Amino acid sequence: MSYADAIESGIYKYIWSMPFEDHLASHKLRILRAAPAGTPDTLSVGCGDGGAEAALVGKLQITCQDTHDLAKRLHPELTFVEKIPDKKFDYIVAIGAVLTSVPTEEQDAFLEKLFSHLKPGGTLLLGLGYYSFPLEGDVREYRFENKTVLETYHNVTDYSFDVTTKVLGLGECTLRYYPCDVKAKLAKFAGPFRILH
Ligand SMILES: C[S@@+](CC[C@H](N)C(=O)[O-])C[C@H]1O[C@@H](n2cnc3c(N)ncnc32)[C@H](O)[C@@H]1O
């Protein structure tokens, strides 16, 4: 099942390891915490259902993008684009396992694209979402000197995994996450970084 199907069926609300309202509140906080000062021109890539972004309208100047348009359908007040516009942003957000939803061999191009739309000194907030799942692997948080922020994650580099969520009355969905050696990948694009424990 695709993300769009999971959202439309209602199962998406249950894929998180916490009540959906808490997920939205946590996303909202995390996006605000890493945001540059003022009202930054912000792009949320892989915005999903757009719930967190809708709650941030007015606080950030936010444009949402995804490969499906469920966010626009659920939150018509959002500025939604099918393709990333030909401009640079102060702040780009891709959280909730967006990068790890992209097949490994496409992740470099995906990251390259994100960085190409970031203004010099801009902030990229990248969250992989693995922290929700009881998986083996490193759990660390990386914070880049050039303001690229990578949230806590499990560094799964060698296998894909499927996460199945079954909801009585709604059915089930299986979503695939791809391996990503994010530390190595980001080293290509970003400057030196510190590890925060
Ligand atoms: C786990 S969902 C996260 C959604 C939202 N950010 C959240 O945390 O609630 C991952 C999202 O990434 C989107 N996605 C996957 N590949 C993408 C790509 N190449 N470009 C943009 N979005 C993508 C999926 O369609 C899905 O909506």
The ligand as an SDF file (V2000), in Angstrom:
LIG
                    3D

 27 29  0  0  0  0  0  0  0  0999 V2000
    6.3300    8.4940    6.5260 C   0  0  0  0  0  0  0  0  0  0  0  0
    5.6460    9.6770    5.4090 S   0  0  0  0  0  0  0  0  0  0  0  0
    5.9660   11.1670    6.3260 C   0  0  0  0  0  0  0  0  0  0  0  0
    4.9740   12.2380    6.0720 C   0  0  0  0  0  0  0  0  0  0  0  0
    5.0850   13.4610    6.9630 C   0  0  0  0  0  0  0  0  0  0  0  0
    6.3380   14.1600    6.7490 N   0  0  0  0  0  0  0  0  0  0  0  0
    4.9150   13.0460    8.4120 C   0  0  0  0  0  0  0  0  0  0  0  0
    5.9360   12.8880    9.0910 O   0  0  0  0  0  0  0  0  0  0  0  0
    3.7890   12.8660    8.8650 O   0  0  0  0  0  0  0  0  0  0  0  0
    6.8180    9.8110    4.0950 C   0  0  0  0  0  0  0  0  0  0  0  0
    6.3020   10.7180    2.9710 C   0  0  0  0  0  0  0  0  0  0  0  0
    7.3810   10.8950    2.0400 O   0  0  0  0  0  0  0  0  0  0  0  0
    6.8010   10.9690    0.7490 C   0  0  0  0  0  0  0  0  0  0  0  0
    7.8310   10.7370   -0.2630 N   0  0  0  0  0  0  0  0  0  0  0  0
    8.4570    9.5830   -0.5860 C   0  0  0  0  0  0  0  0  0  0  0  0
    9.3230    9.7950   -1.5980 N   0  0  0  0  0  0  0  0  0  0  0  0
    9.2540   11.1070   -1.9130 C   0  0  0  0  0  0  0  0  0  0  0  0
    9.8970   11.9310   -2.8710 C   0  0  0  0  0  0  0  0  0  0  0  0
   10.8000   11.4320   -3.7290 N   0  0  0  0  0  0  0  0  0  0  0  0
    9.5790   13.2420   -2.9380 N   0  0  0  0  0  0  0  0  0  0  0  0
    8.6740   13.7630   -2.0790 C   0  0  0  0  0  0  0  0  0  0  0  0
    8.0180   13.0360   -1.1370 N   0  0  0  0  0  0  0  0  0  0  0  0
    8.3120   11.7250   -1.0650 C   0  0  0  0  0  0  0  0  0  0  0  0
    5.7100    9.9030    0.8140 C   0  0  0  0  0  0  0  0  0  0  0  0
    4.7490   10.0580   -0.2290 O   0  0  0  0  0  0  0  0  0  0  0  0
    5.1230   10.1270    2.2100 C   0  0  0  0  0  0  0  0  0  0  0  0
    4.0420   11.0260    2.1730 O   0  0  0  0  0  0  0  0  0  0  0  0
  1  2  1  0
  2  3  1  0
  2 10  1  0
  3  4  1  0
  4  5  1  0
  5  6  1  0
  5  7  1  0
  7  8  2  0
  7  9  1  0
 10 11  1  0
 11 12  1  0
 11 26  1  0
 12 13  1  0
 13 14  1  0
 13 24  1  0
 14 15  1  0
 14 23  1  0
 15 16  2  0
 16 17  1  0
 17 18  1  0
 17 23  2  0
 18 19  1  0
 18 20  2  0
 20 21  1  0
 21 22  2  0
 22 23  1  0
 24 25  1  0
 24 26  1  0
 26 27  1  0
M  CHG  2   2   1   9  -1
M  END
$$$$
